[in-house]
Amino acid sequence: MLNLENLLLKQEYFPVKAIPYKTETGTIAYDFRRVQIPPYHPSMVDNGIDLQLAQAVIDQAVETTIKDLESVREKRPTIYYYLDSIKRDPETKQLLYGKIDLTEDNLSISNFPMIGNLIIRKKNVQLFGKAECRINSEHSQGYFKIPQSIMLPEELMKEYDMQQLQSNLSSLKKVLCPHCWYTNDVPDIDKIFFKNFVIQYDNALVKRRYSK
């Protein structure tokens, strides 16, 4: 019998951690660039992104990003600036955005929390400026990393054509996958949001696929 829970991506597979490093002046700063992005579902190679489904998971992706940033905000003062950009309805506490424009070709949201503007198309997601995440396995690195302590369920690995590689040399291990996103000039805060968007979107896609 199908265990749907084993087909879902989990937040603990893709944690956000502040990695300390020493600057040229000798002070300690923190790096968030090691944020790992989950793969896209294999069905998206042919079908692309369902824009209506993408719109449906945006709120939860933002809420999860807020939790990620709050967990590390003491490490980088500028995170308060991003958190302050979040607007809510004073009565319902619902997230507020600028203009939302959904067409056959793209979903565009202005005044998007933490990012500025967001444009989702069938095959790519445009974040701040020229930052972009694209369905393009030819130019992607072909793997992502997860904590050594995590063992992905067999059902999940089969669903996404993944293979875990064990390593004793790092706190992270590689997971080979032909469905990794190609990313270009994506800032760390944007990458945290995109990581959460992919988790929410993939899981919604899988739930819809197997509930038929």
N, C-alpha and C positions, 0 to 999 in steps of 0.2 A: 504494500500500500504506500502511496506517495506521501512523504512527510514534507509538506510545503515549507516548514520552518527551516529545514536543511538546505533549501534552495535560495534562501534570503541572505543578502549581505548584511553584516552587523557592524555597528559603529566601532566595536572593540577590535575589529580587523584593521581599522584605519585610524588609529589614535592621532591626536594632535599633541605634540610634545615640543617644549622649548629647549633647544639644544644650546648649551653655553659655549661661547668661544671668546678668545681674547682679541681685542682690537689692536690696531697699530699703536695706540696710545697706552696699551696695557690694561685698559678697563674691560670688564666682562659684559658682553652683549649676548643676545639670544637669537638663534636662527630657527625659523619655521619653514624653511624651504624643503625640508625632507617630507613634507606632506605627500602621502601616496594617494593616487587617484584609482578607484576601482575600474575594472573593465566595463565596456558597454556590452549589452546583451547581444549574442550572435545574430539574433533576428534583425537587429538594427542595421546590419550590413546591407540588406535589401530594402528594409522598410523605413530606415532612417528614424528620426525622432517624431513621435506622435505629439504634435504641438498642444493639443487639448489635454493630454495626459501630463505633459510637462507643466502646463499652467496649474493643474490640479495639485502637483506636489511642491510647488514653489514655497508656499508658506512653511511647510514642515522642514524643508531644506534650510530656510532662513532661521527658523527657531533652533535647529540643531547647530547651525553655525554660531549663533549667539552663545549657546552653551559651551561650544569649543573655545570661543574667544574668552569667555568669562573664566574658564579654567586656567588660562595662562596670562590673563591681563596684567598681573603683577610683574611679569617679566618684561613687558614692553609698554611704556607709557602711551604710545600712539594708539594702542588698542582701544583706549577710552574714546578716542575720536571716532573710531568706527562704530562703537556701541552707541555713541551719542547721535549717530546719523539715523538710528532706527526710530521710526515714528509709528505710534499706535493710536487707534481710536480711543479717546478718553473713557468711553463707556464700555465698549465691548472688548477693549484691549487687542483688537484685531490689528494685524500689521497693515500699514498704509503705504501705498506706492504712488507714483505719478501716473501718467497716462499709460494705459494698457491697450495695446493694439494687436489683435489676433487676426491674421489673414491666412490664406491657404499656404503661403510660403514661409511666414515667420511669425514669431511671438516677440513683440517688442515692449519692454517695460522701462519707462523713464524714472528718474529719481529712485533708483533701486537701492535698498539699504546696503551700505558698506562698499558698493561697487560703483554706483553712479547710474549707468545704463546697462541693460541686459538685452541681448538679441539672440533668440534661439531659432535656428533654422533646421531643416531636415537633416543635414549632415554635419552641422557645426554649431558651437555656442560661442558668441562673441562677448567678451567681458570688457573690462576697462581698456579704453584706447584700442591698441592693436592686439591685445591679448585674445587668444583664440584656442579652443579645444575642438579637435576635428576627428571624425570617424575616418581614420586613414591608417590601416595596419601596415602599409608599405613603409611609412616613415616613422612609425612609433618605435619605442625602444623594445617592445615585445615582452616586457615583464613589469611587475610592480613588486613592492616589498611589504611584508607583514611581520609583526613581532614573532620571534622564535617560538614563543610559548603557544602560539595559535596553531591549531590543526584544523584546516578547512574540511568540512564534511565532503565525503566522496560524491554525494549527489550534486553539491555546488560545483565541484571541480569538473564533473562531467557536463553540467549544464553550460559552463563557460569555456570548456576545452582547456582547463588549467592543469599545471603540473607544479607541485611544490618541490623546491630544492633545499635540502638541509645544509646548514653551515654552522660551524663552531667559531667562526672568526668575527661574527658581528651579532648585535642584538636583533638584527633583522634578517629575514631570509627571502630569497627571490621566489616569485611565483611566475612561471612562464605562462604566457597567454597571447594568442594571436589577435585578441580583441581589445588591445590597449589604446587609449586615446592618444592622438598626437597633440602635444601642447606647444604653444609658441608665445613667449614673453608673458607668461601668466604670473602676476605678483602673488606673494604668499597668501594674503588675505583672500584674494579671489580664488586661489586654489583650494582653500579650506571650504569656501562656499561650494565650489564645483564638486569637490569630493562628496559633500553631503547631498547635493542635487543628484549626482549619479546613483548614490545609494538609494535614495527615495524613488527615483525614476525606475531603476532596474527592478526594485522590489515590487513596485506597482505593476510593472509590465509582466513580471513573473506571476503575480497573483491573478492578474486578468487572464493570462494565458492558460493557467491550470485550473481556473474556476469554471471554464466553459464545459 
